Amino acid sequence: MKIQAAVTRSRGAEFTIEPLILDEPQREEVRVRIAAVGVCHTDIAMRDQVFPVPLPIVLGHEGAGYIDAVGEGVTDFVPGDAVLMSYRACGVCPSCSAHAPSYCHRFFPLNFGGARADGSTSLRCDTGSRDATVHSHFFGQSAFASHVIAHYSNVVKVADTAPLGILAPFGCGIQTGAGAVMNALHVRAGDSLAVFGTGSVGLSAVMAAKIVGATSIIAIDRSDSRLALAAELGATATINPTREDAVAQIQALTGTGVAYALDTTAVPSVITQAVSALAPRGTLGIIGASHPDETMTLNIIDVMTNGKQIRGIVEGDAEPALFLPTLIKLYEQGRFPVDKMIRHYAFSEINQAVRDSETGACVKAVLVMP
């Protein structure tokens, strides 16, 4: 079928909305008519080839919409179902078998390979030539488009009346921040947490920390407006490192440092500060995506003698089909007010939405389809 999609054709280039041809769904696939899609930092990083995804490609991986058609073997979805989409996992490797699909042994080829698991793409230009291929299945979906093909396993059904313009980014950034607190670090009532970087991922972590009862929630960011929003959403203290020493302030606020810290910035110097801000036996979760060649220097004796732990976290250790309904229920109860950080844009305004995301003019941009 003919669709409209925002195509990335060269490194750093603006998205161009073009007519494309989309395959019919194959076995175990569904076709989704997109209603809304979040703009994530990862989309921008892939546009800029921080990780070299194949070009041309349709990016977008926080899609929400309605099932439009189903392929052979799909029994859990029917046309008309409202759905969110998340990352793709193989379902059979040791990690998937251990209910840890975000660490799937095939995560990179399935989510960044620009094709189905068999190497085929679902998109092409309407030219008939051999070079008309456009890469698809970014995070199993390529949701910067009017319609997408996805495997049924990375699609989650929601209520027909669900506000998809709000829920779309739950499938990646929001579940990453909230899941880091709830699933990966297991922050509990009375615990302390420092969140370095208060974009949508960091703010989701702040909200989750409030939900689980953390009593000291410290937000660190260079933007005063984002720190103000963090305080509104649950941070008990805020620090702007351009004006004060973040580590010294955290030590002053807590006495011994925080039990948990999260880095969403992927800046090595900030990660080093986060380690220094940990109390003895504290844990740092790294959820910011750095350049593949990025490294950092740590004080080994500090980590060793204080029993500190550092761990990577992907997608909030979440199984989307289980975790997303929990976050949605919390939103419905008014306990997870993600709408306060979302700004909507028309799909045709995708480049403006990306610029506003890069400059910090908006926290979370969500594109809404006509």
C-alpha positions in Angstrom: 0.0 0.0 0.0 1.1 3.6 -0.5 2.0 5.5 2.7 3.7 8.7 3.8 7.0 8.4 5.8 9.8 10.6 7.1 12.9 9.3 5.4 16.5 9.8 6.6 18.7 9.8 3.5 22.1 11.0 4.7 24.0 11.7 7.9 22.6 14.7 9.8 20.1 15.6 7.1 16.6 16.8 7.8 13.8 14.3 7.5 12.0 14.3 4.2 8.4 13.2 4.1 8.0 11.0 1.0 5.5 8.6 -0.5 6.6 5.0 -0.1 5.2 1.5 -0.8 4.7 -0.7 2.3 4.5 -4.5 2.1 1.5 -6.5 3.2 2.1 -8.1 6.6 3.8 -11.4 6.4 3.4 -14.4 8.8 3.3 -13.2 12.4 3.3 -9.6 11.4 0.7 -6.8 11.9 0.2 -3.6 10.0 -0.4 -0.5 12.3 -1.9 2.8 11.2 0.1 5.3 13.3 -1.8 7.8 15.4 1.1 9.3 17.3 4.9 8.7 17.7 7.4 10.1 20.1 10.7 11.7 19.1 13.5 10.1 21.1 17.1 11.1 21.4 18.0 7.7 19.9 16.2 8.7 16.7 18.4 11.9 16.5 21.5 9.9 17.3 20.8 7.4 14.5 20.0 10.3 12.1 23.5 11.6 12.9 25.0 8.1 12.5 26.3 7.9 16.1 25.5 4.2 15.5 25.7 3.5 11.8 22.2 2.3 10.8 21.8 1.6 7.1 20.6 4.5 4.9 18.1 5.5 3.6 15.9 4.5 6.5 12.6 5.4 8.3 13.4 5.9 12.0 10.9 6.3 14.8 10.4 3.8 17.6 7.7 5.1 20.0 4.7 4.4 17.8 1.1 4.1 18.8 -1.9 3.5 16.6 -4.5 1.0 15.4 -4.1 -2.5 13.9 -4.9 -2.2 10.2 -4.3 -5.7 9.0 -2.8 -9.0 10.4 -0.7 -11.7 8.8 -1.0 -15.4 9.0 -0.5 -16.9 12.5 -1.5 -13.7 14.3 -4.3 -14.5 16.8 -3.9 -11.9 19.6 -4.8 -8.9 17.5 -7.6 -7.9 15.1 -8.1 -4.9 12.9 -9.2 -1.9 15.0 -7.2 -2.8 18.1 -5.4 0.2 19.7 -1.8 -0.6 20.4 1.6 0.7 21.5 4.8 -0.5 20.0 8.1 -1.2 21.7 11.5 -2.8 20.9 12.0 -6.1 19.2 13.5 -9.2 20.7 14.0 -12.7 19.3 12.0 -14.5 22.1 14.2 -17.6 22.2 17.8 -16.7 23.3 19.0 -17.2 26.9 18.1 -13.6 27.8 14.6 -13.8 26.3 14.1 -17.1 28.0 15.1 -15.6 31.3 12.5 -12.8 30.9 15.2 -10.2 30.1 14.3 -9.4 26.4 16.0 -6.0 26.5 19.3 -7.9 26.6 18.3 -10.2 23.7 21.4 -11.7 22.1 20.1 -10.4 18.7 19.0 -6.9 20.0 21.3 -4.9 17.7 20.5 -6.6 14.4 16.8 -6.8 15.2 16.5 -3.1 16.3 19.2 -1.3 14.3 19.7 -3.6 11.3 17.1 -1.8 9.2 15.3 -5.0 8.2 13.3 -7.9 9.3 15.0 -10.9 11.0 15.4 -12.5 7.5 17.1 -9.4 6.1 14.2 -8.2 4.0 12.7 -4.7 4.3 9.0 -3.7 4.2 9.5 -0.4 2.4 10.5 0.8 -1.0 10.2 3.9 -3.2 7.5 3.8 -5.9 10.0 3.5 -8.8 10.4 -0.1 -9.5 14.2 0.1 -9.6 16.6 -2.2 -7.7 18.0 0.8 -5.7 14.5 1.8 -4.5 14.9 0.0 -1.1 14.3 2.0 2.0 15.3 0.4 5.3 12.6 -0.5 7.8 12.0 -2.2 11.1 14.0 0.3 13.2 13.3 -1.0 16.7 11.0 -3.4 14.9 8.7 -0.7 13.7 10.0 2.5 11.9 7.2 4.5 13.2 7.9 7.9 11.5 5.3 6.9 9.0 1.5 6.8 8.4 1.6 3.0 8.5 4.2 0.4 9.7 4.8 -3.3 9.6 5.7 -4.9 13.0 6.1 -8.4 14.5 3.2 -9.1 16.8 5.6 -9.7 19.7 6.7 -6.1 20.0 3.1 -4.8 20.0 1.0 -4.2 23.2 -2.8 -3.9 23.1 -4.3 -1.0 25.0 -7.9 0.2 25.6 -9.8 1.5 22.6 -10.2 4.8 24.4 -6.5 5.2 25.4 -5.0 8.6 24.7 -2.4 7.5 22.2 -0.9 11.0 21.9 0.2 10.7 25.5 1.0 7.0 25.6 3.1 6.7 22.5 6.5 7.4 24.2 5.8 4.8 26.9 7.2 2.2 24.5 10.8 3.4 24.9 11.9 6.6 26.7 9.3 6.6 29.5 9.5 2.9 30.2 13.3 3.2 30.2 13.4 5.9 32.9 10.6 4.4 35.1 11.8 0.8 34.6 15.3 1.7 35.6 13.9 2.7 39.0 11.3 0.1 39.4 12.7 -3.0 37.6 16.5 -2.6 37.4 17.5 -0.8 40.6 14.5 -1.8 42.7 14.4 1.5 44.5 12.2 1.2 47.6 10.4 3.4 50.1 12.9 5.4 52.1 15.7 5.1 49.6 17.7 8.0 48.1 18.2 8.6 44.3 20.1 11.1 42.2 19.1 11.5 38.6 21.6 13.1 36.3 19.8 14.7 33.4 16.1 15.6 33.5 14.9 15.0 29.9 12.0 12.7 29.4 13.9 9.6 30.6 15.2 11.3 33.7 11.8 12.9 34.6 10.2 9.5 34.2 12.7 8.2 36.7 11.9 11.0 39.1 8.1 10.2 38.9 8.8 6.5 39.4 11.0 7.2 42.4 8.1 9.2 43.9 5.7 6.4 43.2 7.8 3.8 45.0 8.3 6.1 48.0 11.9 7.2 47.7 12.3 10.0 50.3 15.3 11.8 48.8 15.0 12.4 45.0 17.7 14.7 43.7 17.6 16.0 40.1 20.7 17.4 38.5 20.5 19.4 35.2 21.9 22.5 33.6 18.4 23.8 32.7 16.5 25.7 35.4 13.2 25.1 33.6 13.7 21.4 33.6 14.7 21.4 37.2 11.5 23.3 38.1 9.5 20.6 36.2 11.5 17.9 38.1 10.5 19.5 41.4 6.9 19.6 40.3 7.0 15.9 39.4 8.6 14.7 42.6 12.2 15.8 43.1 12.9 16.7 46.7 16.0 18.7 45.7 17.5 20.1 42.5 21.0 21.0 41.6 22.3 23.1 38.7 26.0 22.1 38.2 26.8 25.3 36.4 26.4 27.1 39.7 27.3 24.5 42.4 29.3 21.3 42.9 26.8 18.5 42.3 28.8 15.9 44.3 29.3 18.2 47.2 25.7 19.2 47.3 24.5 15.6 47.1 26.8 14.7 50.0 25.5 17.7 52.0 21.9 16.7 51.3 22.3 13.1 52.2 25.3 12.9 54.6 26.9 9.8 53.0 25.8 10.0 49.4 22.9 8.4 47.6 21.9 4.7 47.6 21.2 4.9 43.9 22.1 7.1 40.9 21.0 7.2 37.3 22.9 8.8 34.5 20.9 9.7 31.4 23.5 12.0 29.9 26.1 9.6 28.6 28.8 12.2 29.3 31.8 10.5 30.9 32.6 13.3 33.3 29.0 13.3 34.5 29.1 9.5 35.0 32.3 9.9 37.1 30.5 12.4 39.3 27.5 10.0 39.7 29.9 7.3 40.9 31.5 9.8 43.4 28.0 10.7 44.7 27.1 7.1 45.7 27.1 6.1 49.3 29.0 2.9 50.3 27.4 -0.1 48.6 25.5 2.3 46.3 24.6 1.5 42.7 24.8 3.6 39.5 22.6 2.7 36.5 23.8 4.0 33.2 20.9 4.5 30.7 22.3 7.3 28.5 23.5 6.1 25.0 27.1 7.2 24.4 29.2 7.0 21.2 30.3 3.3 20.7 34.0 4.3 21.2 33.4 6.4 24.4 35.3 5.5 27.5 35.6 6.9 31.0 38.0 6.9 33.9 37.0 5.8 37.4 38.7 5.9 40.8 39.1 2.1 41.3 39.9 2.3 45.0 36.7 4.2 45.6 34.6 1.7 43.8 36.3 -1.3 45.4 36.6 -0.2 49.0 33.1 1.3 49.1 31.5 -1.7 47.4 29.9 0.5 44.7 28.2 -1.1 41.7 27.8 0.2 38.1 25.4 -1.4 35.7 24.0 -0.7 32.3 20.2 -0.6 31.9 18.4 -1.0 28.5 14.7 -0.2 28.2 14.3 -0.2 31.9 14.7 -4.0 32.2 11.1 -4.0 31.0 9.0 -6.7 29.4 6.7 -4.2 27.6 3.6 -6.5 27.6 3.8 -6.7 31.4 5.3 -3.3 32.3 3.4 -0.9 30.0 0.0 -1.7 31.4 1.3 -0.9 34.9 2.6 2.5 33.8 -0.7 3.2 31.9 -2.7 2.5 35.1 -0.5 4.8 37.1 -1.0 7.5 34.5 -4.8 7.0 34.6 -4.7 7.3 38.4 -2.9 10.6 38.2 0.3 9.3 39.8 2.5 9.3 36.7 1.7 12.7 35.0 3.8 12.3 31.9 1.5 14.7 30.0 3.2 17.6 31.8 6.4 17.1 29.8 4.8 16.4 26.4 4.4 18.8 23.5 2.5 17.8 20.4 3.5 18.5 16.8 1.9 17.7 13.5 3.7 15.0 11.6 4.6 17.6 8.9 6.5 19.5 11.7 8.9 16.7 12.4 12.0 18.7 11.8 10.8 21.5 14.1 10.0 18.9 16.7 13.6 17.5 16.4 15.1 21.0 16.7 13.1 21.8 19.8 14.1 18.5 21.3 17.8 19.2 20.6 17.7 22.7 22.0 15.6 21.8 25.0 12.7 24.0 23.9 10.5 21.0 24.7 11.1 18.0 26.9 9.2 15.3 25.0 8.0 15.9 21.4 5.2 13.7 20.1 4.1 13.8 16.5 0.4 13.4 15.8 -0.8 12.1 12.5 -3.5 13.8 10.4 
